[in-house]
Structures are given as structure tokens and as C-alpha cells.
Amino acid sequence: MSAFNPSSVLDNHRLKTSRLRLALGYALGMTLGLVLILVGGYWLHSVLVKEALKTELQQLAHKEAGVHLPDLQAWAAGQKTAKDVYIGLRSHRTAFYYILSSDGELVHGNETQPELRTAVLDLVRNQPLPRGQVVFATLYPHDEPSLSLALLRYPVTYQGEYLGSVYAATDVGGSLSHLDQLLMTGLLLLVGLIVLAGLGGWWMADRSLQPLRLALQQQRQFVADASHELRTPLAVMTTALSLVREETGEQLEAFHRETLDDALDETRHLSRLAEELLLLARADSGGLQPQMTALVAAELLEQKLRFYQLQAEEQGLELTGHLEERAVIRADPDWFQRMLGAALENALTYTPAGGRVTVAIRRRNDWVDVLVTDTGPGMQPKVVQQAFQRFYRADPARQRNQQGAGLGLAVIWELAKLQGAEVTLDSTSGKGTCLRLSFQSA
């Protein structure tokens, strides 16, 4: 068994949903574009920064390798020892270097922070660095703040003999901090742009839906105008046919009398259709205002049961009511009776001969439920989801009588919504249908 919430079939709801989906689509597209631009820009900037660091270290290492090649040759020949090592100071620079022999001994260097020498030498000795590639590492010297370095190993050879390596390094804390700031700025900018993209998407969606909104408005106006213009001629036709039937019906042959009856039935059907269309059009335009008052629901239900009793008997149906509950509800009297009539007509239409239609009243907290239950073929869940749509016709099993136009349930729901009432349709295929009209207690 399933229940249906008819708000999903409103044109306004559909327009709002479509606008939201379009806005989300536009915003998502713009956001993805902005993300790609920002990510691409950040990645490109990072690559350029790293390439600049690599070029700086390569130039420094290449230069010092040429300058100190004799020192490495002398060390390899045993002409220099640890007591001949000289370490210069580059206090005003960020880049520095150390030259190590093939056996890892310090041959020469030029440093910016002498207190970091031990930590740097331990790093390059214990962690083999790839040739000619920049490696990023973080040092944690004792009693000193951490230091982020970019290191590059430049091997020095002479006539095919490996003599040692120049380890060039530079402090990249400032560069990395700059990249972090750039990332944070980009994220903040992205958040702002996403908000702007959402607002822009909402505006663009509204612009895109304006033609559809105008078309719907024109359609509603056309339906209202056409229904209004049809009321008078249909009323005249119905009256004329009724008079002809009453005054000359017995004088006509059976075929002509049946044809006249069919014409009268169809004219009444068209009149009812025009009334329903006009009512729905006025509801869409906000032209309907309920006259709310306190009603004894059972009294109006008893009138409707008496009115439809003959129709039920002609169709071979049992129409009963359980109206012991004398609950008082708040509703518009005319609208309430129209809703009851539409509900009973719908139940009688789709219940086969030998079936039963039952009307009952139940009190539920601050609400009063009017239940119209039939023993018809019921509906599949997918059909229940569309039952309140205008002009919707159910599956073939429920089309035994084709007199309806598919507006009865739509009218019920529109009138219920305007009165602050609720409508629920419960149905199971093969087990019948229950239409629940819920009104607030007076």
C-alpha cells in the first residue's frame, strides 16, 4: 500500500524544482571550471617555483664542482686531509653547499647556518639522493626550529672516475609558506566564487525559465477563458435538449430518443468538464477564496449518499455509510460537497458491479478524516503517484467507464489545499482504493 503527496504535481512546484536543478547545474559547471582554473594555476605556480629552485641549485652545484675539482682530486690522492677542510660562511644568502668525497668525508663547504651542519651532513650521508633531482626534506635540529630544505646532489667525475658530490641546498621555508598562503587565498577565493556562481546560476536559471513560465501563464489564461466562454452555450444546449426530451421524447422513435439521450449526456459531461477546468484555472491564478465555517460532516455526507444511491443501484453496487461520528469540521460548505461528489463519483466509476463503496468518518486528534473506500481493482504504486495529475487516466483495468476526464482527484486536491485540508490516496492493486479527506476539527 502506498500514499501519495500531490504537491509534486503542481506546476509552481515543478517550476521551482526545475529552477533549482538548473541553478545547481549552472553553479556546478561554473564551480568545476573555477576549481580547474585555480588548481591548474596553483599547480603551474608550484612547478615554476620548483623549477626555479632546481635551476638555482644546479647552477650553484655546477659552479662549485668546477671550482673545487682540484680539491677533490687532491683528497682522492691523499694530498689533503680533514685538517685542510675549510668551511665558508654565507650569512646573507639562503643557498649553501657541502662537498663530500667519494667515501662521504667533508672536503669543503659554504654554509648559512653553521649550527645546522651536523643535521644536514647526517641527512645526505644516511639518505642517498638521486642524481640531479631536487629533493625536499625537513630538518629537526636539536634546540632549533625546524627547517625545510630543497637539496640537489651533483656528482663530480674526472676521466670517468667518481671523485665525490656537491650537495647544494637552500632554505625553502619562505617559498613553501608563499605556496601555503597562495593555497589559502585560492580556497577563500574559491568559496567566494562558489557563492557568486550559485547566485549567478540562480539568476541564469530564472532567465531560462521565463519563457516556460510565460507559456504556462498563457495556457492557464486560455483554459480559463475557454471554459468561461463555453459555460453559456453549453448551458443553453443542455436546457434545450432537456426541453426537447421532456416534451417530445415519447413521440420519437427509439433510435432518435436514444440519440437525444446520448447528446444530452455528452452535453452535461462537457458542462461539468468546463466547470472543473474553470475552477482549476481560478485556483491556479489565486482567484478562489474559501468561505470557512463550522460544518457537521455527517449531515452533508448523508445528503450525498442519498443523491448517489440511485446511481449505485443502477450500477449494481452497494453504497453504505458509517456516519455515527458527528464531528464538526472547518470547511467551505460548497467546496466540501463538491469534494464529496467527486470522491463518490470516482469510487462508483471504478468499482465493478457487485462491489461496494463505503463512506466513513473517523476522528484523529485535531483532525477529522472522511474515508471513501471502494472494492475496485486498485492501482499499482506507480499509478498512485500520478493519480492527482490533471487529465491522468489510470491503467486499463480502471477505465471501464470512460465518462470521466481525469480531473476529479485534481479538483479534490486543489480545494483541499485551499481549505488547509489534506488528501491521501491509499491503494493496492486487486484490493481496492481508499481516499482520505482530512479536515481540521472546528
C-alpha positions in Angstrom: 0.0 0.0 0.0 1.3 3.4 -0.8 0.3 7.0 -0.1 0.6 10.0 -2.4 1.6 13.6 -1.6 0.1 15.5 -4.5 2.2 18.6 -4.1 4.7 17.1 -6.5 2.3 17.7 -9.4 1.9 21.4 -9.0 3.1 23.5 -11.9 4.6 26.0 -9.5 6.4 23.3 -7.7 7.7 21.9 -10.9 9.0 25.3 -12.0 10.7 25.8 -8.6 12.2 22.3 -8.8 13.4 23.0 -12.4 14.8 26.3 -11.4 16.7 24.7 -8.5 18.1 22.0 -10.7 19.1 24.4 -13.4 20.7 26.7 -10.8 22.6 23.8 -9.3 23.7 22.7 -12.8 24.9 26.2 -13.7 26.6 26.6 -10.4 28.2 23.2 -10.5 29.5 23.8 -14.0 30.9 27.2 -13.1 32.4 25.8 -9.9 34.1 23.0 -11.7 35.5 25.5 -14.2 36.8 27.7 -11.4 38.2 24.8 -9.5 40.1 23.6 -12.6 41.4 27.2 -13.2 42.5 27.6 -9.6 44.0 24.1 -9.2 45.7 24.5 -12.6 47.1 27.9 -11.6 48.3 26.6 -8.3 50.0 23.6 -9.9 51.6 25.7 -12.6 52.9 28.1 -10.0 54.3 25.3 -7.8 56.0 23.8 -10.9 57.6 27.1 -11.7 58.8 27.6 -8.2 60.3 24.2 -8.1 61.9 24.6 -11.5 63.4 27.9 -10.3 64.8 26.2 -7.2 66.2 23.4 -9.3 67.9 25.8 -11.7 69.4 27.8 -8.8 70.8 24.7 -7.1 72.1 23.2 -10.4 73.9 26.4 -11.2 75.4 26.6 -7.8 76.5 23.0 -7.7 77.9 23.1 -11.3 79.9 26.2 -10.5 81.3 24.9 -7.2 82.1 21.5 -8.8 84.3 23.2 -11.3 86.0 25.4 -8.8 86.7 22.7 -6.3 87.6 19.9 -8.7 91.3 20.2 -7.7 90.4 19.9 -4.0 88.6 16.6 -4.7 91.5 15.3 -6.8 93.9 16.2 -4.0 91.7 14.5 -1.5 91.5 11.4 -3.6 95.3 11.4 -4.0 95.7 11.7 -0.2 97.3 15.1 -0.5 94.5 16.7 1.7 93.0 15.5 4.9 90.4 16.6 7.4 92.7 19.3 8.9 92.7 21.0 5.4 88.9 21.4 5.2 87.6 24.9 5.0 84.0 25.9 5.6 83.0 29.4 4.5 80.0 31.4 5.7 77.2 32.8 3.5 75.2 34.6 6.2 73.4 36.9 3.7 72.3 34.0 1.4 69.7 31.3 1.6 71.6 28.7 -0.6 74.6 26.8 0.7 76.6 23.7 -0.3 78.8 21.0 1.0 81.3 19.0 -1.0 81.8 15.3 0.1 84.4 12.9 -1.2 83.6 9.5 -2.6 83.8 8.0 0.8 81.5 10.6 2.4 84.1 12.8 4.0 83.6 16.6 4.1 86.0 18.3 1.8 84.7 21.8 1.5 81.6 23.8 2.2 80.0 27.2 2.3 77.1 27.5 4.8 74.5 29.9 6.0 73.8 28.4 9.5 76.8 26.5 11.0 74.6 25.1 13.7 72.8 23.0 11.1 75.9 21.4 9.6 75.7 18.2 11.5 72.0 17.7 10.7 72.5 18.4 7.0 75.5 16.1 6.7 73.7 13.3 8.6 70.8 13.6 6.1 72.9 13.5 2.9 75.0 10.6 4.3 72.2 8.5 5.5 69.7 9.2 2.7 71.0 8.6 -0.8 69.8 11.4 -3.0 69.1 10.8 -6.8 71.4 12.5 -9.2 70.4 15.9 -10.5 66.9 15.8 -8.8 65.6 18.2 -6.2 64.6 16.5 -3.0 62.6 18.3 -0.3 63.3 17.5 3.3 62.5 18.9 6.7 65.3 19.0 9.4 64.6 19.0 13.1 67.9 20.1 14.7 68.4 20.0 18.4 67.1 23.1 20.2 66.5 24.8 16.8 63.3 25.4 14.9 62.5 23.0 12.0 63.9 23.9 8.6 62.5 23.0 5.2 65.2 22.4 2.6 65.5 21.7 -1.1 68.6 19.6 -1.8 70.3 18.5 -5.0 73.2 16.1 -5.5 75.7 16.9 -8.3 78.3 14.1 -8.9 81.8 15.2 -9.8 83.8 12.9 -12.1 87.2 13.2 -13.8 88.1 11.0 -16.7 85.4 8.5 -15.7 86.4 8.4 -12.1 83.9 9.4 -9.4 85.6 11.8 -7.0 82.6 12.9 -4.9 79.5 15.1 -4.9 78.4 18.7 -4.4 75.3 18.9 -2.2 73.6 22.2 -2.9 70.7 23.2 -0.7 68.5 26.2 0.0 66.0 27.1 2.7 62.6 26.9 1.1 60.5 27.8 4.1 59.7 31.1 2.6 58.8 29.6 -0.8 56.6 26.9 0.8 55.0 29.5 3.1 54.3 31.5 0.0 52.6 28.5 -1.7 50.6 27.8 1.5 49.4 31.4 1.5 48.6 31.1 -2.1 46.6 27.9 -1.5 44.6 29.5 1.4 43.9 32.6 -0.7 42.8 30.4 -3.5 40.5 28.4 -1.2 38.9 31.6 0.2 38.6 32.9 -3.3 37.0 29.6 -4.4 34.4 29.8 -1.6 33.5 33.4 -2.7 33.4 32.4 -6.3 31.2 29.4 -5.5 28.7 31.7 -3.7 28.8 34.0 -6.7 28.4 31.1 -9.1 25.3 29.9 -7.1 23.8 33.4 -7.3 24.6 33.6 -11.0 23.3 30.1 -11.6 20.0 31.1 -9.8 19.7 34.2 -12.0 20.5 32.3 -15.2 18.0 29.6 -14.3 15.3 32.2 -13.7 16.1 33.8 -17.1 16.0 30.4 -18.8 12.6 29.5 -17.3 10.9 32.8 -18.0 9.6 31.6 -21.5 8.2 28.4 -19.8 6.6 30.5 -17.0 5.0 32.8 -19.6 3.8 29.8 -21.6 2.2 28.2 -18.5 0.5 31.5 -17.6 -0.8 31.9 -21.2 -2.1 28.3 -21.1 -3.9 28.8 -17.8 -5.4 32.0 -19.1 -6.6 30.3 -22.3 -8.1 27.4 -20.3 -9.9 29.9 -18.0 -11.2 32.0 -20.9 -12.3 29.0 -23.0 -14.0 27.4 -20.0 -15.8 30.6 -19.2 -16.9 31.1 -22.8 -18.2 27.5 -23.1 -20.4 27.7 -20.0 -23.2 29.7 -21.5 -23.6 27.9 -24.8 -23.4 24.5 -23.0 -26.0 25.6 -20.5 -28.3 26.7 -23.4 -27.7 23.4 -25.2 -28.4 21.3 -22.1 -31.6 23.3 -21.4 -32.8 22.9 -25.0 -32.1 19.2 -25.2 -33.8 18.7 -21.8 -36.9 20.5 -23.0 -37.0 18.5 -26.3 -36.6 15.3 -24.3 -39.4 16.2 -21.9 -41.9 17.5 -24.4 -41.4 15.2 -27.5 -39.3 12.3 -26.1 -42.3 9.9 -26.0 -43.2 10.8 -29.6 -39.8 9.9 -31.0 -38.7 6.5 -32.3 -36.4 4.5 -30.0 -33.3 5.3 -32.1 -33.9 9.0 -32.1 -34.8 9.0 -28.4 -31.5 7.2 -27.6 -29.6 9.6 -29.8 -31.2 12.5 -27.9 -30.3 11.0 -24.6 -26.7 10.4 -25.7 -26.4 14.1 -26.8 -27.9 15.3 -23.5 -25.4 13.1 -21.5 -22.5 14.4 -23.5 -23.6 18.0 -23.2 -23.8 17.5 -19.4 -20.4 15.9 -19.4 -18.9 18.9 -21.3 -20.6 21.3 -18.9 -19.1 19.5 -15.9 -15.7 19.5 -17.7 -15.9 23.2 -18.4 -16.8 23.9 -14.7 -13.9 21.8 -13.5 -11.4 23.5 -15.9 -12.6 26.9 -14.8 -12.3 26.0 -11.2 -8.7 24.7 -11.6 -7.8 27.8 -13.7 -9.1 30.1 -11.0 -7.3 28.1 -8.3 -4.0 28.5 -10.3 -4.5 32.2 -10.6 -5.3 32.6 -6.9 -8.9 33.7 -7.7 -10.6 31.2 -5.2 -11.1 32.1 -1.6 -12.8 29.6 0.7 -15.7 30.7 3.0 -14.7 28.7 6.0 -17.4 27.8 8.5 -18.2 25.0 11.1 -19.9 22.0 9.5 -21.3 18.8 10.7 -19.7 16.5 8.2 -22.1 13.6 8.7 -25.1 15.7 7.7 -23.6 16.7 4.3 -22.4 13.1 3.8 -25.9 11.8 4.3 -27.2 14.1 1.6 -24.6 12.9 -0.8 -25.3 9.3 -0.1 -29.0 9.8 -0.8 -28.2 11.6 -4.0 -25.8 8.9 -5.3 -27.9 5.9 -4.0 -29.9 5.5 -7.2 -26.7 5.6 -9.4 -25.1 3.0 -7.2 -28.2 0.7 -7.5 -28.3 1.1 -11.3 -24.7 0.0 -11.5 -25.3 -3.0 -9.2 -23.2 -1.5 -6.3 -23.7 -1.3 -2.6 -23.3 2.2 -1.3 -23.2 2.4 2.6 -22.1 4.9 5.2 -20.8 4.7 8.7 -21.6 8.2 10.0 -22.1 7.7 13.7 -19.4 10.2 14.4 -21.0 13.7 14.5 -17.7 15.5 14.2 -17.6 19.2 13.4 -15.1 20.4 10.8 -13.9 23.7 9.4 -14.5 23.9 5.6 -16.2 25.7 2.8 -19.7 24.1 2.5 -19.9 24.3 -1.3 -16.4 23.1 -1.8 -16.8 20.3 0.8 -19.9 19.0 -1.1 -18.0 19.2 -4.4 -15.2 17.2 -3.0 -17.6 14.6 -1.6 -19.3 14.4 -5.0 -16.0 14.0 -6.9 -14.8 11.3 -4.5 -18.1 9.3 -4.7 -18.2 9.6 -8.5 -14.7 8.4 -8.8 -15.3 5.4 -6.5 -18.6 4.5 -8.3 -17.0 4.8 -11.7 -14.1 2.4 -11.0 -15.9 -0.2 -8.9 -17.3 -3.2 -10.9 -20.9 -4.5 -10.5 -21.3 -6.4 -7.3 -18.8 -4.2 -5.5 -19.1 -2.0 -2.5 -18.4 1.7 -1.8 -18.2 2.7 1.8 -18.1 6.2 3.4 -17.0 6.6 7.0 -16.0 9.4 9.4 -13.1 9.0 11.9 -11.8 11.4 14.4 -8.0 11.7 14.7 -6.6 14.0 17.3 -7.4 17.5 16.0 -8.4 16.2 12.6 -11.5 14.6 11.1 -11.0 12.0 8.4 -13.6 11.3 5.7 -12.8 7.9 4.2 -14.3 6.9 0.8 -13.4 3.2 0.3 -14.2 1.0 -2.8 -13.6 -2.6 -3.7 -12.5 -1.8 -7.2 -9.3 -3.1 -9.0 -7.0 -0.8 -7.1 -3.9 0.7 -8.6 -0.2 0.0 -8.9 2.2 2.2 -6.9 3.4 4.0 -10.0 -0.2 4.8 -10.9 -0.9 6.1 -7.4 2.0 8.5 -7.8 0.3 10.1 -10.8 -3.4 9.9 -9.8 -3.7 13.5 -8.8 -2.3 14.8 -12.1 -4.8 16.6 -14.3 -6.3 14.6 -17.1 -4.5 11.5 -15.9 -6.2 8.3 -16.8 -5.4 5.1 -14.8 -4.4 1.8 -16.2 -6.9 -0.1 -18.5 -8.3 -2.1 -15.6 -9.7 1.2 -14.2 -11.0 2.6 -17.4 -14.2 0.5 -17.6 -16.2 3.8 -17.6 -14.7 6.4 -19.8 -17.1 9.3 -18.8 -14.5 11.0 -16.6 -11.9 13.4 -17.9 -9.3 12.7 -15.3 -9.9 15.9 -13.3 -11.9 14.7 -10.3 -8.9 14.0 -8.0 -7.1 17.1 -9.2 -10.2 19.2 -8.2 -10.4 17.4 -4.8 -6.8 18.2 -4.0 -6.9 21.9 -5.2 -10.0 22.5 -3.0 -8.4 20.7 -0.1 -5.2 22.7 -0.3 -7.1 26.0 -0.3 -9.0 24.9 2.9 -5.9 23.7 4.7 -7.1 20.1 4.4 -5.1 17.1 3.4 -5.7 14.4 0.8 -4.2 10.9 0.9 -4.8 8.1 -1.6 -4.1 4.6 -0.4 -4.4 1.8 -3.0 -3.3 -1.8 -3.6 -3.7 -3.5 -6.9 -6.5 -6.0 -6.7 -7.7 -4.9 -3.2 -9.4 -1.6 -3.8 -8.7 2.1 -3.0 -9.3 4.4 0.0 -9.4 8.2 -0.5 -8.9 10.0 2.8 -10.0 13.6 3.1 -8.7 15.1 6.4 -10.1 18.4 7.8 -9.3 20.3 10.9 -11.8 20.0 13.8 -13.8 23.1 14.5 
